[in-house]
């Protein structure tokens, strides 16, 4: 029997950009968004459900654009990132907050729609077919028993940087194929061609990374056991940050590491040779358009993505 696996796409952060569609630049040769390519690759890899995590106020415009294109090809669910699942004693403190509470909270908001192993990705990153294939292979074989087997698709740093400036990347420390540590850093080439990473924690020193070192692009693999863990530790996070609830973020990489430290889960590092594309700087848009056109010209994608 075919195993159900789901792709969760985090798109709540698209709010202000997506609300007025003119602010999103179509990058494919037939005016596709990057998110179209992610869904297309997921279908080809064997995923059989998509869950979009969005802001509730963007539901209609999202469904009429992205939804209308992909719903004929794969079952689709929609979840909203709202604070109604926040413990009541903290809701008053969050009433004026506009920004979403972070990626771990986003995943928790999908709890009622995801009952199978799943991959999570960002909505505005192009991950490449190989990454989806390897993620699907992992999820189809995973057994949901403690310590729970989670995973991360790891990219070669050289395949994720832009010539237009530094980018935020999670630099990985790996033993065998097991994730040991991620250092969230600002990464980029300097004048002599070296790639340097400046940790976001200001007290840590900048360090050199090699082109084939691995980084996380927030392409993570979980079983439904992650929902209970996020929920169980949510109040602990809120209490710790109760004096900064307007800005703090409950982030899924932090939760992943806590599951490892608590021996609740392990995290397998799955390397991909795929190239990441994204628009970190406005100057990146032309190079992404060219890359997508080249992929179409090389027959890796059809020109009219949803008209096969």
C-alpha positions as a Markdown table, in Angstrom:
| # | Residue | x | y | z |
|---|---|---|---|---|
| 1 | Unk | 0.0 | 0.0 | 0.0 |
| 2 | Unk | 1.3 | 3.5 | -0.9 |
| 3 | Unk | 2.4 | 5.4 | 2.1 |
| 4 | Unk | 0.9 | 8.9 | 2.7 |
| 5 | Unk | 3.5 | 11.7 | 2.9 |
| 6 | Unk | 2.7 | 15.4 | 3.1 |
| 7 | Unk | 4.5 | 18.6 | 2.2 |
| 8 | Unk | 3.9 | 21.5 | 4.6 |
| 9 | Unk | 4.7 | 24.8 | 3.0 |
| 10 | Unk | 5.2 | 27.8 | 5.4 |
| 11 | Unk | 3.7 | 30.8 | 3.7 |
| 12 | Unk | 2.4 | 32.9 | 6.6 |
| 13 | Unk | 5.5 | 35.2 | 6.3 |
| 14 | Unk | 4.4 | 36.1 | 2.7 |
| 15 | Unk | 1.6 | 38.2 | 4.2 |
| 16 | Unk | 2.4 | 41.8 | 3.3 |
| 17 | Unk | 4.0 | 40.7 | 0.0 |
| 18 | Unk | 1.3 | 38.3 | -1.1 |
| 19 | Unk | -1.7 | 40.5 | -0.2 |
| 20 | Unk | -1.1 | 42.6 | -3.3 |
| 21 | Unk | 0.1 | 40.1 | -5.8 |
| 22 | Unk | 1.9 | 42.8 | -7.8 |
| 23 | Unk | 4.5 | 42.7 | -5.1 |
| 24 | Unk | 5.4 | 39.1 | -5.8 |
| 25 | Unk | 7.6 | 38.8 | -8.9 |
| 26 | Unk | 6.7 | 35.8 | -11.1 |
| 27 | Unk | 10.0 | 34.2 | -11.9 |
| 28 | Unk | 9.2 | 31.3 | -14.2 |
| 29 | Unk | 9.0 | 31.7 | -18.0 |
| 30 | Unk | 5.2 | 31.3 | -17.8 |
| 31 | Unk | 4.8 | 33.6 | -14.8 |
| 32 | Unk | 5.2 | 30.8 | -12.2 |
| 33 | Unk | 6.1 | 31.6 | -8.6 |
| 34 | Unk | 8.8 | 29.6 | -6.9 |
| 35 | Unk | 6.1 | 27.9 | -4.9 |
| 36 | Unk | 4.7 | 26.3 | -8.1 |
| 37 | Unk | 8.0 | 24.5 | -8.7 |
| 38 | Unk | 8.1 | 23.2 | -5.1 |
| 39 | Unk | 4.6 | 21.7 | -5.5 |
| 40 | Unk | 5.4 | 20.3 | -8.9 |
| 41 | Unk | 8.6 | 18.6 | -7.6 |
| 42 | Unk | 6.8 | 17.3 | -4.6 |
| 43 | Unk | 4.2 | 15.6 | -6.8 |
| 44 | Unk | 7.0 | 14.1 | -9.0 |
| 45 | Unk | 8.7 | 12.8 | -5.8 |
| 46 | Unk | 5.6 | 11.0 | -4.5 |
| 47 | Unk | 4.1 | 13.4 | -2.0 |
| 48 | Unk | 0.3 | 13.0 | -2.0 |
| 49 | Unk | -0.9 | 16.0 | 0.0 |
| 50 | Unk | 0.0 | 19.7 | 0.3 |
| 51 | Unk | -0.7 | 21.8 | 3.4 |
| 52 | Unk | -0.3 | 25.5 | 3.0 |
| 53 | Unk | 0.3 | 27.4 | 6.2 |
| 54 | Unk | -0.8 | 31.0 | 5.6 |
| 55 | Unk | -2.4 | 34.0 | 7.2 |
| 56 | Unk | -6.1 | 33.8 | 7.4 |
| 57 | Unk | -6.6 | 37.2 | 5.8 |
| 58 | Unk | -4.8 | 35.9 | 2.7 |
| 59 | Unk | -6.9 | 32.8 | 2.2 |
| 60 | Unk | -9.0 | 34.0 | -0.7 |
| 61 | Unk | -6.2 | 35.5 | -2.7 |
| 62 | Unk | -4.0 | 32.5 | -2.1 |
| 63 | Unk | -6.7 | 30.0 | -3.0 |
| 64 | Unk | -7.6 | 31.9 | -6.2 |
| 65 | Unk | -4.0 | 32.0 | -7.4 |
| 66 | Unk | -1.7 | 29.3 | -6.1 |
| 67 | Unk | -4.6 | 27.0 | -5.0 |
| 68 | Unk | -6.4 | 27.2 | -8.3 |
| 69 | Unk | -3.2 | 26.1 | -10.1 |
| 70 | Unk | -2.2 | 23.2 | -7.9 |
| 71 | Unk | -5.6 | 21.8 | -6.5 |
| 72 | Unk | -6.4 | 19.9 | -9.8 |
| 73 | Unk | -3.1 | 18.0 | -9.4 |
| 74 | Unk | -2.9 | 17.1 | -5.7 |
| 75 | Unk | -5.1 | 17.3 | -2.5 |
| 76 | Unk | -4.6 | 20.6 | -0.7 |
| 77 | Unk | -5.3 | 21.7 | 2.8 |
| 78 | Unk | -5.0 | 25.2 | 4.3 |
| 79 | Unk | -4.0 | 26.1 | 7.8 |
| 80 | Unk | -3.8 | 29.5 | 9.4 |
| 81 | Unk | -1.1 | 30.8 | 11.7 |
| 82 | Unk | -3.1 | 32.3 | 14.6 |
| 83 | Unk | -2.5 | 32.7 | 18.3 |
| 84 | Unk | -5.6 | 30.8 | 19.4 |
| 85 | Unk | -3.4 | 27.9 | 20.3 |
| 86 | Unk | -1.3 | 30.0 | 22.6 |
| 87 | Unk | -1.9 | 29.3 | 26.4 |
| 88 | Unk | -4.5 | 31.8 | 27.6 |
| 89 | Unk | -2.3 | 33.6 | 30.1 |
| 90 | Unk | 0.0 | 34.7 | 27.3 |
| 91 | Unk | -2.7 | 35.7 | 24.7 |
| 92 | Unk | -3.2 | 39.1 | 26.3 |
| 93 | Unk | 0.5 | 39.9 | 26.0 |
| 94 | Unk | 0.4 | 38.9 | 22.3 |
| 95 | Unk | -2.7 | 40.8 | 21.3 |
| 96 | Unk | -0.8 | 43.6 | 19.5 |
| 97 | Unk | 1.7 | 41.4 | 17.8 |
| 98 | Unk | 1.5 | 41.4 | 14.0 |
| 99 | Unk | 4.4 | 39.2 | 13.1 |
| 100 | Unk | 3.9 | 35.4 | 13.2 |
| 101 | Unk | 5.3 | 33.7 | 16.3 |
| 102 | Unk | 7.9 | 31.7 | 14.4 |
| 103 | Unk | 8.3 | 28.4 | 12.4 |
| 104 | Unk | 7.8 | 26.0 | 15.3 |
| 105 | Unk | 4.5 | 27.7 | 16.1 |
| 106 | Unk | 3.6 | 27.6 | 12.4 |
| 107 | Unk | 4.1 | 23.8 | 12.4 |
| 108 | Unk | 1.9 | 23.5 | 15.5 |
| 109 | Unk | -0.9 | 25.3 | 13.7 |
| 110 | Unk | -0.9 | 22.4 | 11.2 |
| 111 | Unk | -1.4 | 19.7 | 13.9 |
| 112 | Unk | -5.1 | 18.9 | 12.9 |
| 113 | Unk | -4.4 | 18.6 | 9.2 |
| 114 | Unk | -1.2 | 16.4 | 9.3 |
| 115 | Unk | -1.4 | 12.8 | 10.5 |
| 116 | Unk | 1.4 | 11.3 | 8.4 |
| 117 | Unk | 5.2 | 11.9 | 8.0 |
| 118 | Unk | 5.9 | 15.3 | 6.5 |
| 119 | Unk | 8.4 | 17.6 | 5.0 |
| 120 | Unk | 8.4 | 21.3 | 5.8 |
| 121 | Unk | 9.8 | 24.0 | 3.5 |
| 122 | Unk | 9.7 | 27.8 | 3.0 |
| 123 | Unk | 7.3 | 29.1 | 0.4 |
| 124 | Unk | 9.8 | 31.3 | -1.4 |
| 125 | Unk | 12.8 | 29.0 | -1.8 |
| 126 | Unk | 13.5 | 26.9 | -4.8 |
| 127 | Unk | 14.9 | 23.6 | -3.5 |
| 128 | Unk | 15.4 | 21.4 | -6.6 |
| 129 | Unk | 14.0 | 18.0 | -7.6 |
| 130 | Unk | 16.7 | 15.9 | -6.0 |
| 131 | Unk | 16.0 | 17.3 | -2.6 |
| 132 | Unk | 12.3 | 16.4 | -2.8 |
| 133 | Unk | 13.1 | 12.9 | -4.0 |
| 134 | Unk | 15.5 | 12.2 | -1.2 |
| 135 | Unk | 13.1 | 13.7 | 1.4 |
| 136 | Unk | 10.3 | 11.5 | 0.1 |
| 137 | Unk | 12.5 | 8.4 | 0.2 |
| 138 | Unk | 13.2 | 9.1 | 3.9 |
| 139 | Unk | 9.6 | 9.7 | 4.8 |
| 140 | Unk | 8.4 | 6.6 | 3.1 |
| 141 | Unk | 10.7 | 4.4 | 5.2 |
| 142 | Unk | 10.4 | 6.2 | 8.5 |
| 143 | Unk | 9.1 | 4.4 | 11.6 |
| 144 | Unk | 7.3 | 6.6 | 14.2 |
| 145 | Unk | 8.8 | 5.3 | 17.4 |
| 146 | Unk | 11.0 | 6.8 | 20.0 |
| 147 | Unk | 13.7 | 8.1 | 19.7 |
| 148 | Unk | 11.8 | 9.6 | 16.8 |
| 149 | Unk | 13.7 | 9.6 | 13.5 |
| 150 | Unk | 13.7 | 13.2 | 12.0 |
| 151 | Unk | 15.7 | 14.4 | 9.1 |
| 152 | Unk | 17.2 | 17.4 | 7.4 |
| 153 | Unk | 18.0 | 17.9 | 3.7 |
| 154 | Unk | 21.5 | 19.5 | 3.7 |
| 155 | Unk | 22.8 | 21.6 | 0.9 |
| 156 | Unk | 26.4 | 22.3 | -0.2 |
| 157 | Unk | 27.1 | 25.8 | 0.8 |
| 158 | Unk | 28.4 | 26.7 | -2.7 |
| 159 | Unk | 25.0 | 25.9 | -4.1 |
| 160 | Unk | 23.1 | 28.3 | -1.8 |
| 161 | Unk | 25.0 | 31.6 | -1.9 |
| 162 | Unk | 24.5 | 34.7 | -3.9 |
| 163 | Unk | 27.1 | 37.1 | -5.4 |
| 164 | Unk | 24.9 | 40.0 | -4.2 |
| 165 | Unk | 25.6 | 39.9 | -0.5 |
| 166 | Unk | 25.5 | 37.7 | 2.6 |
| 167 | Unk | 22.7 | 35.3 | 3.3 |
| 168 | Unk | 21.4 | 33.7 | 6.4 |
| 169 | Unk | 22.3 | 30.0 | 6.6 |
| 170 | Unk | 22.4 | 27.3 | 9.2 |
| 171 | Unk | 26.0 | 25.9 | 9.0 |
| 172 | Unk | 25.9 | 22.2 | 10.0 |
| 173 | Unk | 28.2 | 20.1 | 12.2 |
| 174 | Unk | 27.7 | 16.5 | 11.3 |
| 175 | Unk | 29.0 | 13.2 | 12.7 |
| 176 | Unk | 28.5 | 10.4 | 10.2 |
| 177 | Unk | 25.0 | 11.2 | 8.9 |
| 178 | Unk | 23.8 | 12.6 | 12.2 |
| 179 | Unk | 23.2 | 16.3 | 12.9 |
| 180 | Unk | 25.2 | 17.5 | 15.9 |
| 181 | Unk | 24.9 | 21.3 | 15.7 |
| 182 | Unk | 23.6 | 24.1 | 13.5 |
| 183 | Unk | 25.2 | 27.6 | 13.8 |
| 184 | Unk | 22.9 | 30.2 | 12.4 |
| 185 | Unk | 25.1 | 32.5 | 10.4 |
| 186 | Unk | 25.5 | 35.2 | 7.9 |
| 187 | Unk | 27.3 | 33.6 | 5.0 |
| 188 | Unk | 29.0 | 35.0 | 1.9 |
| 189 | Unk | 32.1 | 35.2 | -0.2 |
| 190 | Unk | 34.8 | 37.8 | 0.5 |
| 191 | Unk | 37.3 | 39.4 | -1.8 |
| 192 | Unk | 39.8 | 36.6 | -1.8 |
| 193 | Unk | 37.1 | 34.0 | -2.8 |
| 194 | Unk | 36.8 | 32.5 | 0.7 |
| 195 | Unk | 33.4 | 31.7 | 2.1 |
| 196 | Unk | 33.0 | 33.1 | 5.6 |
| 197 | Unk | 30.3 | 32.6 | 8.2 |
| 198 | Unk | 29.5 | 35.2 | 10.9 |
| 199 | Unk | 27.4 | 33.6 | 13.6 |
| 200 | Unk | 24.2 | 35.5 | 14.4 |
| 201 | Unk | 25.2 | 35.1 | 18.1 |
| 202 | Unk | 27.3 | 38.2 | 18.3 |
| 203 | Unk | 29.8 | 36.8 | 20.8 |
| 204 | Unk | 30.9 | 34.1 | 18.4 |
| 205 | Unk | 33.7 | 34.7 | 16.0 |
| 206 | Unk | 33.5 | 34.6 | 12.2 |
| 207 | Unk | 34.8 | 31.3 | 10.7 |
| 208 | Unk | 35.7 | 30.0 | 7.2 |
| 209 | Unk | 33.5 | 27.3 | 5.6 |
| 210 | Unk | 34.5 | 25.2 | 2.6 |
| 211 | Unk | 32.4 | 25.0 | -0.6 |
| 212 | Unk | 31.3 | 21.5 | 0.1 |
| 213 | Unk | 30.4 | 22.0 | 3.7 |
| 214 | Unk | 26.7 | 21.6 | 4.4 |
| 215 | Unk | 24.0 | 24.1 | 5.4 |
| 216 | Unk | 20.4 | 23.9 | 6.4 |
| 217 | Unk | 17.8 | 25.6 | 4.2 |
| 218 | Unk | 14.8 | 24.9 | 6.5 |
| 219 | Unk | 13.9 | 21.7 | 4.6 |
| 220 | Unk | 13.1 | 19.4 | 7.5 |
| 221 | Unk | 11.5 | 16.0 | 7.9 |
| 222 | Unk | 9.3 | 15.0 | 10.8 |
| 223 | Unk | 6.8 | 12.4 | 12.0 |
| 224 | Unk | 3.6 | 13.6 | 13.7 |
| 225 | Unk | 5.3 | 13.1 | 17.1 |
| 226 | Unk | 6.8 | 16.6 | 16.6 |
| 227 | Unk | 3.5 | 18.2 | 17.3 |
| 228 | Unk | 3.2 | 16.9 | 20.9 |
| 229 | Unk | 6.8 | 18.0 | 21.6 |
| 230 | Unk | 6.3 | 21.5 | 20.3 |
| 231 | Unk | 3.0 | 21.8 | 22.3 |
| 232 | Unk | 4.6 | 20.4 | 25.5 |
| 233 | Unk | 7.4 | 23.0 | 25.4 |
| 234 | Unk | 5.5 | 26.0 | 24.1 |
| 235 | Unk | 4.6 | 27.4 | 27.5 |
| 236 | Unk | 8.2 | 27.0 | 28.6 |
| 237 | Unk | 9.3 | 29.1 | 25.6 |
| 238 | Unk | 6.7 | 31.8 | 26.2 |
| 239 | Unk | 7.6 | 32.0 | 29.9 |
| 240 | Unk | 11.3 | 32.3 | 29.1 |
| 241 | Unk | 10.6 | 35.2 | 26.7 |
| 242 | Unk | 7.6 | 36.8 | 28.5 |
| 243 | Unk | 9.4 | 40.2 | 28.6 |
| 244 | Unk | 10.0 | 40.1 | 24.8 |
| 245 | Unk | 6.8 | 38.6 | 23.4 |
| 246 | Unk | 6.5 | 41.3 | 20.7 |
| 247 | Unk | 9.7 | 40.1 | 19.0 |
| 248 | Unk | 10.7 | 36.6 | 20.1 |
| 249 | Unk | 10.2 | 33.6 | 17.7 |
| 250 | Unk | 9.5 | 30.0 | 18.5 |
| 251 | Unk | 11.8 | 28.5 | 15.8 |
| 252 | Unk | 11.7 | 24.9 | 14.5 |
| 253 | Unk | 15.6 | 24.5 | 14.3 |
| 254 | Unk | 15.7 | 25.3 | 18.1 |
| 255 | Unk | 13.0 | 22.8 | 18.8 |
| 256 | Unk | 14.7 | 20.2 | 16.7 |
| 257 | Unk | 17.9 | 20.6 | 18.7 |
| 258 | Unk | 16.0 | 20.3 | 22.0 |
| 259 | Unk | 14.5 | 17.0 | 20.8 |
| 260 | Unk | 18.0 | 15.7 | 20.2 |
| 261 | Unk | 19.3 | 16.9 | 23.6 |
| 262 | Unk | 16.3 | 15.4 | 25.3 |
| 263 | Unk | 16.9 | 12.1 | 23.5 |
| 264 | Unk | 13.4 | 12.4 | 22.2 |
| 265 | Unk | 14.5 | 12.2 | 18.5 |
| 266 | Unk | 17.5 | 11.9 | 16.2 |
| 267 | Unk | 18.1 | 14.0 | 13.1 |
| 268 | Unk | 19.6 | 12.3 | 10.0 |
| 269 | Unk | 21.5 | 14.6 | 7.6 |
| 270 | Unk | 20.6 | 13.8 | 4.0 |
| 271 | Unk | 22.8 | 15.6 | 1.5 |
| 272 | Unk | 21.6 | 16.9 | -1.8 |
| 273 | Unk | 23.5 | 18.2 | -4.8 |
| 274 | Unk | 20.5 | 20.3 | -5.8 |
| 275 | Unk | 21.0 | 24.1 | -6.2 |
| 276 | Unk | 19.0 | 26.5 | -4.1 |
| 277 | Unk | 17.5 | 29.6 | -5.7 |
| 278 | Unk | 15.9 | 32.5 | -4.0 |
| 279 | Unk | 15.5 | 36.2 | -4.1 |
| 280 | Unk | 17.3 | 37.5 | -1.0 |
| 281 | Unk | 18.3 | 40.7 | -2.8 |
| 282 | Unk | 16.4 | 42.4 | -5.6 |
| 283 | Unk | 19.4 | 41.9 | -7.8 |
| 284 | Unk | 18.9 | 38.1 | -7.4 |
| 285 | Unk | 15.6 | 38.1 | -9.4 |
| 286 | Unk | 17.2 | 38.2 | -12.9 |
| 287 | Unk | 19.6 | 35.3 | -12.1 |
| 288 | Unk | 16.7 | 33.2 | -10.7 |
| 289 | Unk | 14.7 | 33.9 | -13.8 |
| 290 | Unk | 17.6 | 32.8 | -16.0 |
| 291 | Unk | 18.2 | 29.7 | -13.9 |
| 292 | Unk | 14.5 | 28.7 | -14.2 |
| 293 | Unk | 14.5 | 29.4 | -17.9 |
| 294 | Unk | 17.6 | 27.2 | -18.3 |
| 295 | Unk | 15.9 | 24.3 | -16.4 |
| 296 | Unk | 12.9 | 24.6 | -18.8 |
| 297 | Unk | 15.1 | 24.8 | -21.9 |
| 298 | Unk | 16.8 | 21.7 | -20.7 |
| 299 | Unk | 13.5 | 19.9 | -20.4 |
| 300 | Unk | 13.7 | 19.5 | -16.6 |
| 301 | Unk | 10.4 | 21.3 | -16.3 |
| 302 | Unk | 7.7 | 22.0 | -18.9 |
| 303 | Unk | 7.3 | 25.5 | -20.1 |
| 304 | Unk | 3.6 | 25.6 | -19.0 |
| 305 | Unk | 4.1 | 23.9 | -15.6 |
| 306 | Unk | 0.4 | 23.0 | -14.9 |
| 307 | Unk | -0.7 | 22.2 | -18.5 |
| 308 | Unk | 0.9 | 18.8 | -18.9 |
